[in-house]
Amino acid sequence: MAATIRVVLGVNDASKLALPTGIPGSVADLKEEIKRHFGLSGNFRLQYRDTEFDNEFVNLSCTSDIKDKSTVKIIYLTNDTNASLPHHEPTASPQGVDNTSLSSFSSTSDTDILSSPGSSASASSGSSLRSQPWPHTFPLPQFNYEVDVQLEKANLAFHNSGTLLCPSTKLKSAILESLASEIIKYKMYPSSADLDDVSQALITKHPCLKEQGSVSGYYGWKISLKYKMANYRTRLRGIGCPELSINAMKEKDGSLNHSPNQVKKPRKAEVNYCPGYPAGESKESLEAERQALLVEVKKKNQEQIKNKMERTFAYRRQEIIQDMPFITELRSRWPALFSEREVDAEFARITTLPLRSTFMFQLDRHTDNLLKVFRKKGGAAGQKIKVILAAMDKDPSIEKRRDCVLKAVSVYLNEDPQHLIKEYMVNFKELF
């Protein structure tokens, strides 16, 4: 009998999964169906809400424990995530991101998918790499003992009488310093929304720090944190942090390509934007690694290529960001970067997220809305789209659905899908 279950993919992220033939007979079969439908990769476990434990999530060991309309939750296994990625995606991070979420986590820890699809490859490239993307809920750092004592006392007074704390300059500075050092673990240049997240987390955990007269209750903290981050970056730039020193005036003065007003900083999804060299490495030693990499590319030694691409990641990123080479020059110096395998791996190193499964997940997520847009398209393009989408009626599989949607997107944008997607017919007799 057909069944439908709710699959929790991450924080505030759940989708419906239809099972036309009913719930599979084993957990392994159910996991394969989830992987196929959502385009996931890597190893994960499933949990379900157990009514015997007040609907708390517990590990699913037998599919007989779930039924139609049940909820299951995906938990990525950090110690196995690297098996599904080009090798560098921690499972948790994330910034979770934390992809390439570098695996700095315990091998036994679990994290939710997509807030952790990570990469562990970055761990080999150097300890300076971030392992997580910006978190959904910002984790406050552990303040020093003196600050904790004052906040504990002030929170008690707030709960008893509603009295708000007016922090001294010393106390406020200590709080901001701790917050700034924690933010840097995720981003050098937090956005306004990021600072909102941090400030909200602060007053949520310590309501005594709310501000009177502020609509949000934390506007003053946000502004103070903004200036604290600017001062913190200045200090890090002074000690040679690569991600900040590239914006130093002395670095720009000798370059014809850089404007003094051009600030190089990560875009929205970039977690590891401009990392420092791995411990014990220098520009000269990594250049030697690059030369050795060229030899391995000619030999087509995939294992060595993967290892050397991970090792030279920081060197490559600094070259791309600082020198801004042309594509032809980049291809000449880093030919391995243009292979399908390394495109996936580099994406994971930079973002801590797996490229393919992330793309497929978002494609499936927006498919229904895309179909609504396609059906409103008129003219010759609309007719072509109708012909493309008609194939889904004959084959309801998720693979055919994705194929049709991608081709329809091309037509909608006045592109020829035959130029975008190449299909190769292989004569298997020639392979053996």
VENURUR-V133565 format. One record per residue. RES is the residue in three letters. PHI is phi in whole degrees, -180 to 180 (NA if undefined). NEAR is the number of other ideal C-beta (glycine too) atoms within 10 Angstrom. D_FIRST is the distance of its C-alpha to the first C-alpha in whole Angstrom. Layout:
res=RES phi=PHI near=NEAR d_first=D_FIRST
res=RES phi=PHI near=NEAR d_first=D_FIRST
This chain:
res=MET phi=NA near=8 d_first=0
res=ALA phi=-62 near=10 d_first=4
res=ALA phi=-144 near=17 d_first=6
res=THR phi=-134 near=13 d_first=10
res=ILE phi=-126 near=21 d_first=13
res=ARG phi=-99 near=14 d_first=17
res=VAL phi=-111 near=20 d_first=19
res=VAL phi=-87 near=20 d_first=23
res=LEU phi=-95 near=19 d_first=25
res=GLY phi=177 near=19 d_first=28
res=VAL phi=-68 near=13 d_first=30
res=ASN phi=55 near=8 d_first=29
res=ASP phi=-146 near=15 d_first=27
res=ALA phi=-142 near=15 d_first=23
res=SER phi=-137 near=15 d_first=20
res=LYS phi=-95 near=9 d_first=17
res=LEU phi=-123 near=16 d_first=14
res=ALA phi=-89 near=10 d_first=11
res=LEU phi=-120 near=16 d_first=9
res=PRO phi=-58 near=9 d_first=7
res=THR phi=-98 near=9 d_first=6
res=GLY phi=93 near=12 d_first=5
res=ILE phi=-70 near=20 d_first=8
res=PRO phi=-56 near=16 d_first=11
res=GLY phi=-78 near=11 d_first=12
res=SER phi=-137 near=10 d_first=16
res=VAL phi=-65 near=18 d_first=18
res=ALA phi=-61 near=10 d_first=19
res=ASP phi=-66 near=12 d_first=16
res=LEU phi=-66 near=21 d_first=15
res=LYS phi=-63 near=19 d_first=19
res=GLU phi=-64 near=12 d_first=19
res=GLU phi=-66 near=17 d_first=16
res=ILE phi=-66 near=22 d_first=18
res=LYS phi=-60 near=16 d_first=21
res=ARG phi=-66 near=12 d_first=20
res=HIS phi=-70 near=18 d_first=19
res=PHE phi=-100 near=20 d_first=22
res=GLY phi=68 near=20 d_first=24
res=LEU phi=-90 near=24 d_first=25
res=SER phi=-139 near=16 d_first=28
res=GLY phi=91 near=21 d_first=29
res=ASN phi=-99 near=15 d_first=28
res=PHE phi=-150 near=25 d_first=26
res=ARG phi=-112 near=16 d_first=25
res=LEU phi=-113 near=20 d_first=22
res=GLN phi=-125 near=18 d_first=22
res=TYR phi=-137 near=21 d_first=20
res=ARG phi=-81 near=18 d_first=22
res=ASP phi=-99 near=15 d_first=22
res=THR phi=-66 near=9 d_first=23
res=GLU phi=-73 near=7 d_first=26
res=PHE phi=-122 near=9 d_first=28
res=ASP phi=56 near=7 d_first=28
res=ASN phi=61 near=11 d_first=25
res=GLU phi=-77 near=10 d_first=27
res=PHE phi=-75 near=16 d_first=25
res=VAL phi=-133 near=14 d_first=25
res=ASN phi=-64 near=14 d_first=24
res=LEU phi=-90 near=19 d_first=21
res=SER phi=-111 near=11 d_first=21
res=CYS phi=-149 near=10 d_first=18
res=THR phi=-69 near=20 d_first=14
res=SER phi=-69 near=8 d_first=14
res=ASP phi=-78 near=17 d_first=16
res=ILE phi=-117 near=20 d_first=14
res=LYS phi=-145 near=12 d_first=11
res=ASP phi=-57 near=12 d_first=9
res=LYS phi=75 near=10 d_first=13
res=SER phi=-75 near=16 d_first=15
res=THR phi=-115 near=15 d_first=18
res=VAL phi=-122 near=23 d_first=19
res=LYS phi=-123 near=22 d_first=22
res=ILE phi=-93 near=21 d_first=24
res=ILE phi=-125 near=18 d_first=27
res=TYR phi=-72 near=30 d_first=29
res=LEU phi=-94 near=17 d_first=31
res=THR phi=-57 near=26 d_first=35
res=ASN phi=-73 near=17 d_first=36
res=ASP phi=-116 near=15 d_first=34
res=THR phi=-60 near=32 d_first=34
res=ASN phi=-63 near=23 d_first=37
res=ALA phi=-70 near=12 d_first=35
res=SER phi=-101 near=21 d_first=33
res=LEU phi=-113 near=31 d_first=36
res=PRO phi=-62 near=26 d_first=39
res=HIS phi=108 near=26 d_first=40
res=HIS phi=-173 near=35 d_first=41
res=GLU phi=-150 near=42 d_first=38
res=PRO phi=-74 near=37 d_first=38
res=THR phi=-91 near=40 d_first=35
res=ALA phi=-106 near=30 d_first=36
res=SER phi=-29 near=34 d_first=39
res=PRO phi=120 near=32 d_first=39
res=GLN phi=-78 near=26 d_first=41
res=GLY phi=NA near=33 d_first=37
res=VAL phi=-41 near=35 d_first=38
res=ASP phi=-84 near=33 d_first=38
res=ASN phi=NA near=41 d_first=39
res=THR phi=3 near=41 d_first=40
res=SER phi=-51 near=44 d_first=40
res=LEU phi=-72 near=36 d_first=43
res=SER phi=-85 near=29 d_first=42
res=SER phi=-107 near=18 d_first=44
res=PHE phi=-96 near=24 d_first=42
res=SER phi=-64 near=10 d_first=41
res=SER phi=-69 near=9 d_first=39
res=THR phi=-105 near=8 d_first=37
res=SER phi=-81 near=14 d_first=36
res=ASP phi=-114 near=18 d_first=33
res=THR phi=-145 near=27 d_first=33
res=ASP phi=-69 near=21 d_first=30
res=ILE phi=-63 near=26 d_first=29
res=LEU phi=72 near=26 d_first=31
res=SER phi=-92 near=28 d_first=33
res=SER phi=-142 near=33 d_first=34
res=PRO phi=-55 near=38 d_first=33
res=GLY phi=-115 near=42 d_first=36
res=SER phi=-132 near=41 d_first=39
res=SER phi=-105 near=29 d_first=41
res=ALA phi=-65 near=29 d_first=43
res=SER phi=-66 near=35 d_first=45
res=ALA phi=-61 near=22 d_first=46
res=SER phi=-74 near=19 d_first=48
res=SER phi=-81 near=28 d_first=50
res=GLY phi=149 near=21 d_first=52
res=SER phi=-74 near=13 d_first=51
res=SER phi=-80 near=18 d_first=52
res=LEU phi=-74 near=29 d_first=49
res=ARG phi=-80 near=26 d_first=46
res=SER phi=-107 near=33 d_first=43
res=GLN phi=-139 near=27 d_first=41
res=PRO phi=-80 near=29 d_first=41
res=TRP phi=-61 near=22 d_first=42
res=PRO phi=-73 near=20 d_first=40
res=HIS phi=-66 near=15 d_first=38
res=THR phi=-121 near=11 d_first=40
res=PHE phi=-70 near=22 d_first=43
res=PRO phi=-85 near=12 d_first=44
res=LEU phi=-68 near=16 d_first=48
res=PRO phi=-75 near=15 d_first=50
res=GLN phi=-82 near=10 d_first=52
res=PHE phi=-73 near=18 d_first=55
res=ASN phi=-68 near=12 d_first=58
res=TYR phi=-60 near=8 d_first=59
res=GLU phi=-62 near=11 d_first=62
res=VAL phi=-67 near=19 d_first=59
res=ASP phi=-60 near=11 d_first=57
res=VAL phi=-63 near=11 d_first=59
res=GLN phi=-66 near=19 d_first=60
res=LEU phi=-70 near=19 d_first=57
res=GLU phi=-63 near=11 d_first=56
res=LYS phi=-66 near=12 d_first=59
res=ALA phi=-68 near=20 d_first=59
res=ASN phi=-65 near=16 d_first=55
res=LEU phi=-64 near=12 d_first=56
res=ALA phi=-65 near=13 d_first=59
res=PHE phi=-65 near=17 d_first=56
res=HIS phi=-69 near=11 d_first=54
res=ASN phi=-80 near=8 d_first=57
res=SER phi=-130 near=7 d_first=59
res=GLY phi=78 near=9 d_first=57
res=THR phi=-75 near=12 d_first=60
res=LEU phi=-89 near=15 d_first=59
res=LEU phi=-89 near=19 d_first=60
res=CYS phi=-104 near=12 d_first=63
res=PRO phi=-65 near=19 d_first=63
res=SER phi=-70 near=10 d_first=66
res=THR phi=-59 near=7 d_first=66
res=LYS phi=-65 near=11 d_first=66
res=LEU phi=-66 near=18 d_first=63
res=LYS phi=-63 near=18 d_first=61
res=SER phi=-63 near=13 d_first=62
res=ALA phi=-66 near=17 d_first=61
res=ILE phi=-65 near=25 d_first=57
res=LEU phi=-64 near=20 d_first=57
res=GLU phi=-62 near=17 d_first=58
res=SER phi=-67 near=16 d_first=56
res=LEU phi=-64 near=25 d_first=53
res=ALA phi=-63 near=21 d_first=55
res=SER phi=-66 near=11 d_first=54
res=GLU phi=-78 near=15 d_first=51
res=ILE phi=-61 near=23 d_first=50
res=ILE phi=-59 near=17 d_first=52
res=LYS phi=-65 near=13 d_first=49
res=TYR phi=-112 near=24 d_first=47
res=LYS phi=-149 near=20 d_first=49
res=MET phi=-83 near=19 d_first=53
res=TYR phi=-124 near=17 d_first=52
res=PRO phi=-66 near=20 d_first=50
res=SER phi=-80 near=11 d_first=49
res=SER phi=-61 near=8 d_first=50
res=ALA phi=-66 near=8 d_first=46
res=ASP phi=-64 near=17 d_first=46
res=LEU phi=-65 near=21 d_first=49
res=ASP phi=-60 near=18 d_first=48
res=ASP phi=-59 near=18 d_first=45
res=VAL phi=-66 near=22 d_first=48
res=SER phi=-64 near=25 d_first=50
res=GLN phi=-64 near=17 d_first=47
res=ALA phi=-62 near=17 d_first=46
res=LEU phi=-64 near=22 d_first=49
res=ILE phi=-78 near=17 d_first=50
res=THR phi=-71 near=15 d_first=47
res=LYS phi=-78 near=12 d_first=47
res=HIS phi=-126 near=19 d_first=51
res=PRO phi=-61 near=16 d_first=51
res=CYS phi=-67 near=21 d_first=55
res=LEU phi=-92 near=25 d_first=55
res=LYS phi=-62 near=17 d_first=54
res=GLU phi=-106 near=17 d_first=57
res=GLN phi=-73 near=8 d_first=59
res=GLY phi=82 near=7 d_first=59
res=SER phi=-101 near=13 d_first=56
res=VAL phi=-61 near=7 d_first=53
res=SER phi=-83 near=14 d_first=51
res=GLY phi=91 near=19 d_first=53
res=TYR phi=-141 near=23 d_first=53
res=TYR phi=-58 near=14 d_first=55
res=GLY phi=-64 near=16 d_first=58
res=TRP phi=-63 near=27 d_first=56
res=LYS phi=-63 near=19 d_first=54
res=ILE phi=-65 near=12 d_first=57
res=SER phi=-63 near=18 d_first=59
res=LEU phi=-67 near=24 d_first=56
res=LYS phi=-61 near=13 d_first=57
res=TYR phi=-72 near=10 d_first=60
res=LYS phi=-63 near=19 d_first=60
res=MET phi=-65 near=22 d_first=57
res=ALA phi=-62 near=11 d_first=60
res=ASN phi=-66 near=12 d_first=63
res=TYR phi=-66 near=20 d_first=60
res=ARG phi=-64 near=19 d_first=60
res=THR phi=-61 near=10 d_first=63
res=ARG phi=-66 near=11 d_first=64
res=LEU phi=-68 near=17 d_first=61
res=ARG phi=-63 near=18 d_first=63
res=GLY phi=-68 near=11 d_first=66
res=ILE phi=-98 near=8 d_first=65
res=GLY phi=91 near=10 d_first=63
res=CYS phi=-65 near=18 d_first=60
res=PRO phi=-57 near=19 d_first=59
res=GLU phi=-65 near=25 d_first=56
res=LEU phi=-107 near=21 d_first=59
res=SER phi=-67 near=18 d_first=62
res=ILE phi=-67 near=19 d_first=61
res=ASN phi=-100 near=19 d_first=62
res=ALA phi=-70 near=12 d_first=65
res=MET phi=-60 near=7 d_first=68
res=LYS phi=-67 near=7 d_first=70
res=GLU phi=-78 near=14 d_first=67
res=LYS phi=-90 near=17 d_first=67
res=ASP phi=-59 near=9 d_first=71
res=GLY phi=-91 near=7 d_first=71
res=SER phi=-111 near=12 d_first=68
res=LEU phi=-84 near=4 d_first=68
res=ASN phi=-90 near=9 d_first=65
res=HIS phi=-111 near=16 d_first=64
res=SER phi=-86 near=8 d_first=65
res=PRO phi=-58 near=9 d_first=66
res=ASN phi=-93 near=6 d_first=64
res=GLN phi=-87 near=10 d_first=61
res=VAL phi=-98 near=9 d_first=59
res=LYS phi=-94 near=17 d_first=56
res=LYS phi=-149 near=16 d_first=53
res=PRO phi=-62 near=17 d_first=50
res=ARG phi=-84 near=8 d_first=47
res=LYS phi=-55 near=8 d_first=44
res=ALA phi=-97 near=15 d_first=42
res=GLU phi=-83 near=16 d_first=45
res=VAL phi=-92 near=32 d_first=45
res=ASN phi=-105 near=29 d_first=47
res=TYR phi=-83 near=19 d_first=50
res=CYS phi=-143 near=23 d_first=53
res=PRO phi=-72 near=25 d_first=53
res=GLY phi=-80 near=18 d_first=56
res=TYR phi=-64 near=20 d_first=57
res=PRO phi=-60 near=21 d_first=55
res=ALA phi=-57 near=8 d_first=58
res=GLY phi=85 near=7 d_first=61
res=GLU phi=-105 near=17 d_first=60
res=SER phi=-135 near=11 d_first=63
res=LYS phi=-60 near=11 d_first=63
res=GLU phi=-68 near=8 d_first=65
res=SER phi=-68 near=14 d_first=62
res=LEU phi=-75 near=21 d_first=59
res=GLU phi=-66 near=14 d_first=61
res=ALA phi=-63 near=12 d_first=62
res=GLU phi=-63 near=16 d_first=58
res=ARG phi=-64 near=18 d_first=57
res=GLN phi=-63 near=10 d_first=60
res=ALA phi=-66 near=14 d_first=58
res=LEU phi=-63 near=23 d_first=55
res=LEU phi=-60 near=14 d_first=56
res=VAL phi=-67 near=11 d_first=57
res=GLU phi=-67 near=18 d_first=54
res=VAL phi=-64 near=18 d_first=52
res=LYS phi=-65 near=8 d_first=54
res=LYS phi=-80 near=9 d_first=53
res=LYS phi=61 near=9 d_first=50
res=ASN phi=-86 near=14 d_first=49
res=GLN phi=-63 near=14 d_first=46
res=GLU phi=-65 near=8 d_first=46
res=GLN phi=-69 near=15 d_first=50
res=ILE phi=-61 near=20 d_first=49
res=LYS phi=-62 near=20 d_first=46
res=ASN phi=-64 near=18 d_first=48
res=LYS phi=-75 near=21 d_first=51
res=MET phi=-67 near=30 d_first=49
res=GLU phi=-67 near=27 d_first=48
res=ARG phi=-66 near=22 d_first=52
res=THR phi=-97 near=25 d_first=53
res=PHE phi=-58 near=27 d_first=51
res=ALA phi=-63 near=24 d_first=53
res=TYR phi=-61 near=22 d_first=56
res=ARG phi=-68 near=21 d_first=54
res=ARG phi=-64 near=23 d_first=53
res=GLN phi=-65 near=20 d_first=56
res=GLU phi=-64 near=20 d_first=58
res=ILE phi=-67 near=14 d_first=55
res=ILE phi=-74 near=16 d_first=56
res=GLN phi=-82 near=18 d_first=60
res=ASP phi=-90 near=12 d_first=61
res=MET phi=47 near=13 d_first=58
res=PRO phi=-69 near=14 d_first=59
res=PHE phi=-69 near=9 d_first=58
res=ILE phi=-59 near=8 d_first=55
res=THR phi=-62 near=8 d_first=57
res=GLU phi=-68 near=12 d_first=59
res=LEU phi=-64 near=17 d_first=55
res=ARG phi=-66 near=12 d_first=54
res=SER phi=-69 near=11 d_first=57
res=ARG phi=-83 near=16 d_first=57
res=TRP phi=-131 near=21 d_first=54
res=PRO phi=-61 near=15 d_first=52
res=ALA phi=-64 near=20 d_first=49
res=LEU phi=-66 near=16 d_first=48
res=PHE phi=-99 near=11 d_first=47
res=SER phi=-89 near=15 d_first=45
res=GLU phi=-59 near=9 d_first=41
res=ARG phi=-61 near=14 d_first=40
res=GLU phi=-80 near=20 d_first=43
res=VAL phi=-62 near=14 d_first=42
res=ASP phi=-61 near=20 d_first=39
res=ALA phi=-67 near=30 d_first=41
res=GLU phi=-66 near=24 d_first=44
res=PHE phi=-60 near=24 d_first=41
res=ALA phi=-66 near=33 d_first=40
res=ARG phi=-64 near=32 d_first=43
res=ILE phi=-79 near=24 d_first=44
res=THR phi=-104 near=30 d_first=41
res=THR phi=69 near=39 d_first=40
res=LEU phi=-121 near=31 d_first=36
res=PRO phi=-74 near=34 d_first=34
res=LEU phi=-65 near=18 d_first=35
res=ARG phi=-66 near=17 d_first=32
res=SER phi=-66 near=21 d_first=29
res=THR phi=-66 near=20 d_first=31
res=PHE phi=-63 near=14 d_first=31
res=MET phi=-64 near=18 d_first=28
res=PHE phi=-63 near=22 d_first=27
res=GLN phi=-69 near=12 d_first=29
res=LEU phi=-62 near=16 d_first=28
res=ASP phi=-63 near=17 d_first=25
res=ARG phi=-64 near=13 d_first=26
res=HIS phi=-101 near=12 d_first=28
res=THR phi=-59 near=15 d_first=26
res=ASP phi=-59 near=8 d_first=25
res=ASN phi=-69 near=9 d_first=29
res=LEU phi=-64 near=15 d_first=30
res=LEU phi=-64 near=16 d_first=28
res=LYS phi=-64 near=9 d_first=30
res=VAL phi=-67 near=13 d_first=33
res=PHE phi=-61 near=20 d_first=33
res=ARG phi=-70 near=12 d_first=32
res=LYS phi=-88 near=8 d_first=35
res=LYS phi=-72 near=16 d_first=37
res=GLY phi=-109 near=8 d_first=40
res=GLY phi=73 near=8 d_first=42
res=ALA phi=-64 near=9 d_first=42
res=ALA phi=-64 near=15 d_first=40
res=GLY phi=-63 near=14 d_first=37
res=GLN phi=-67 near=12 d_first=37
res=LYS phi=-63 near=18 d_first=36
res=ILE phi=-65 near=25 d_first=34
res=LYS phi=-62 near=13 d_first=32
res=VAL phi=-65 near=12 d_first=32
res=ILE phi=-65 near=20 d_first=31
res=LEU phi=-71 near=17 d_first=28
res=ALA phi=-62 near=10 d_first=27
res=ALA phi=-65 near=13 d_first=26
res=MET phi=-69 near=16 d_first=23
res=ASP phi=-69 near=8 d_first=21
res=LYS phi=-84 near=7 d_first=22
res=ASP phi=-133 near=11 d_first=20
res=PRO phi=-81 near=10 d_first=18
res=SER phi=-65 near=11 d_first=18
res=ILE phi=-66 near=15 d_first=20
res=GLU phi=-65 near=10 d_first=23
res=LYS phi=-66 near=14 d_first=24
res=ARG phi=-61 near=19 d_first=23
res=ARG phi=-65 near=16 d_first=26
res=ASP phi=-59 near=18 d_first=28
res=CYS phi=-67 near=22 d_first=28
res=VAL phi=-64 near=19 d_first=29
res=LEU phi=-65 near=15 d_first=32
res=LYS phi=-67 near=22 d_first=33
res=ALA phi=-66 near=25 d_first=33
res=VAL phi=-60 near=18 d_first=35
res=SER phi=-61 near=18 d_first=38
res=VAL phi=-65 near=21 d_first=38
res=TYR phi=-60 near=16 d_first=38
res=LEU phi=-93 near=9 d_first=41
res=ASN phi=62 near=7 d_first=43
res=GLU phi=-112 near=12 d_first=42
res=ASP phi=-89 near=11 d_first=42
res=PRO phi=-61 near=16 d_first=38
res=GLN phi=-69 near=10 d_first=40
res=HIS phi=-86 near=8 d_first=42
res=LEU phi=-91 near=13 d_first=40
res=ILE phi=-119 near=11 d_first=37
res=LYS phi=-105 near=6 d_first=39
res=GLU phi=-108 near=6 d_first=36
res=TYR phi=-110 near=4 d_first=38
res=MET phi=-94 near=4 d_first=37
res=VAL phi=-100 near=7 d_first=38
res=ASN phi=-87 near=6 d_first=40
res=PHE phi=-65 near=6 d_first=38
res=LYS phi=-65 near=6 d_first=41
res=GLU phi=-79 near=6 d_first=43
res=LEU phi=-86 near=6 d_first=42
res=PHE phi=-126 near=4 d_first=42
